[in-house]
């Protein structure tokens, strides 16, 4: 594989790969916080029902 083919692959696939990585990293942080909030919500619902919270 020569340099022109390598640069062609980077040009064609580099940007989509970097963009996908960036979006996955951002989404991972948001999913982690969403998971935490859902856990807190289930504890609050259990407390309102008078049940012991499940962990």
C-alpha positions in Angstrom: 0.0 0.0 0.0 1.5 3.3 -1.0 1.1 6.7 0.6 -1.6 7.9 -1.8 -3.8 4.9 -1.0 -3.3 5.4 2.7 -4.3 9.1 2.5 -7.3 8.1 0.4 -8.4 5.7 3.2 -7.9 8.4 5.8 -9.8 10.9 3.7 -12.7 8.5 3.0 -13.0 6.8 6.3 -11.1 9.0 8.8 -13.7 11.7 9.2 -16.7 9.3 9.7 -14.6 7.3 12.2 -13.6 10.4 14.2 -17.2 11.7 14.1 -18.6 8.4 15.3 -16.0 8.2 18.1 -16.8 11.7 19.2 -20.6 11.1 19.2 -20.2 7.7 21.1 -18.0 9.3 23.8 -20.6 12.1 24.2 -23.5 9.7 24.3 -21.7 7.4 26.8 -21.5 10.2 29.3 -25.1 11.1 28.8 -26.2 7.5 29.1 -24.3 7.1 32.4 -26.0 10.2 33.9 -29.3 8.9 32.6 -28.8 5.6 34.2 -28.0 7.3 37.5 -31.1 9.5 37.3 -33.3 6.5 36.5 -32.0 4.7 39.6 -32.8 7.7 41.7 -36.2 7.9 40.2 -37.0 4.3 41.0 -35.8 4.9 44.6 -38.1 7.9 44.9 -41.1 6.0 43.5 -40.4 3.1 45.9 -40.3 5.6 48.8 -43.6 7.2 47.8 -45.1 3.7 47.7 -43.7 2.9 51.1 -41.6 0.1 49.8 -37.9 -0.5 50.5 -35.7 0.7 47.7 -34.2 -2.0 45.5 -30.5 -1.7 44.7 
